[in-house]
Amino acid sequence: MNLLPFLCAGWLFLVGCYALATSRNLIHAVGALAVCQSSTYVLLLAVGYRSGGTAPVFSDVPPGARPVVDPVVQALTLTDVVVGATVTALLLALVVQIAKRHGTVDPDELRELRG
């Protein structure tokens, strides 16, 4: 088993978390969350990878004749991409509304939102 994809996923997650923690801009924070989300794509694809595997199409090959990659993990990754894009779009729309209402995207200047 190759550890490189797992290390890459961990590195992407840590970079995204660091960028989120040091962000002084809401748009930058949304981008950092998108980087964290992309680490899950790499992790899911690494879990479903099979060395020497082919696409899971069985129309002309009897089952068990060759190794195939896991189609469930591929479907989960595609779902993760769609959910990530939707969440990013929603967060960016909220940032636009905050910028319109408060005139800034700096979290420190948004004193009105503190409870």
C-alpha positions as CSV (number, residue, x, y, z in Angstrom):
1,M,0.0,0.0,0.0
2,N,1.3,3.4,-1.0
3,L,1.2,6.0,1.8
4,L,1.7,9.0,-0.5
5,P,-2.0,9.8,-1.1
6,F,-2.8,9.6,2.6
7,L,0.1,11.9,3.4
8,C,-1.1,14.3,0.6
9,A,-4.6,14.3,2.1
10,G,-3.3,15.1,5.5
11,W,-1.0,17.8,4.2
12,L,-3.9,19.4,2.3
13,F,-6.1,19.3,5.4
14,L,-3.4,20.9,7.6
15,V,-2.7,23.6,5.0
16,G,-6.4,24.4,4.8
17,C,-6.8,24.5,8.6
18,Y,-3.7,26.7,9.0
19,A,-5.1,29.1,6.3
20,L,-8.5,29.1,8.0
21,A,-6.9,29.9,11.4
22,T,-4.8,32.8,10.1
23,S,-7.4,34.2,7.7
24,R,-8.2,37.9,8.0
25,N,-10.8,37.9,5.2
26,L,-14.0,35.9,4.9
27,I,-13.4,35.1,1.2
28,H,-10.0,33.7,2.1
29,A,-11.7,31.6,4.9
30,V,-14.1,30.1,2.4
31,G,-11.2,29.2,0.1
32,A,-9.4,27.6,3.0
33,L,-12.5,25.5,3.7
34,A,-12.5,24.4,0.1
35,V,-8.9,23.3,0.4
36,C,-9.8,21.3,3.5
37,Q,-12.7,19.8,1.6
38,S,-10.4,18.8,-1.3
39,S,-8.3,16.7,1.2
40,T,-11.4,14.4,1.5
41,Y,-11.4,13.8,-2.3
42,V,-7.8,12.6,-2.2
43,L,-8.5,10.5,0.9
44,L,-11.6,8.8,-0.6
45,L,-9.9,8.1,-3.9
46,A,-6.9,6.6,-2.1
47,V,-9.1,4.3,-0.1
48,G,-10.9,3.0,-3.3
49,Y,-7.7,2.6,-5.4
50,R,-6.6,-0.9,-6.4
51,S,-3.2,-1.5,-8.0
52,G,-3.6,-2.6,-11.6
53,G,-7.4,-2.1,-11.3
54,T,-9.6,-1.0,-14.2
55,A,-12.9,0.7,-14.5
56,P,-15.8,-1.2,-12.9
57,V,-17.5,-2.1,-16.2
58,F,-18.4,-5.8,-16.4
59,S,-20.2,-6.0,-19.7
60,D,-17.6,-8.1,-21.5
61,V,-15.6,-9.6,-18.6
62,P,-16.7,-12.3,-16.2
63,P,-16.7,-11.2,-12.5
64,G,-13.4,-11.8,-10.8
65,A,-11.3,-12.0,-14.0
66,R,-9.4,-8.8,-13.3
67,P,-9.2,-6.4,-10.3
68,V,-11.4,-3.3,-10.5
69,V,-11.5,-0.1,-8.5
70,D,-14.3,0.3,-5.9
71,P,-17.2,2.1,-7.6
72,V,-18.9,3.0,-4.3
73,V,-15.9,5.1,-3.3
74,Q,-15.9,6.8,-6.7
75,A,-19.6,7.7,-6.3
76,L,-19.0,9.0,-2.8
77,T,-16.2,11.2,-4.1
78,L,-18.4,12.6,-6.8
79,T,-21.1,13.3,-4.2
80,D,-18.4,15.0,-2.1
81,V,-17.4,17.2,-5.0
82,V,-21.0,18.3,-5.6
83,V,-21.7,19.0,-1.9
84,G,-18.4,20.9,-1.6
85,A,-19.2,23.1,-4.5
86,T,-22.7,23.8,-3.1
87,V,-21.4,24.6,0.3
88,T,-18.7,26.9,-1.2
89,A,-21.3,28.7,-3.3
90,L,-23.6,29.2,-0.3
91,L,-20.8,30.5,1.9
92,L,-19.7,32.9,-0.8
93,A,-23.2,34.2,-1.2
94,L,-23.3,34.8,2.6
95,V,-20.0,36.7,2.4
96,V,-21.5,38.9,-0.3
97,Q,-24.5,39.6,1.8
98,I,-22.3,40.4,4.8
99,A,-20.2,42.7,2.7
100,K,-23.3,44.5,1.4
101,R,-24.8,44.9,4.9
102,H,-21.6,45.7,6.9
103,G,-19.3,47.1,4.3
104,T,-16.4,44.8,5.2
105,V,-15.3,41.2,5.0
106,D,-12.8,41.4,7.9
107,P,-14.0,39.3,10.7
108,D,-12.5,41.6,13.4
109,E,-14.5,44.5,12.1
110,L,-17.9,42.7,12.4
111,R,-18.5,43.7,16.0
112,E,-22.3,43.8,15.4
113,L,-22.4,40.0,14.9
114,R,-20.8,39.2,18.3
115,G,-23.2,38.0,21.0
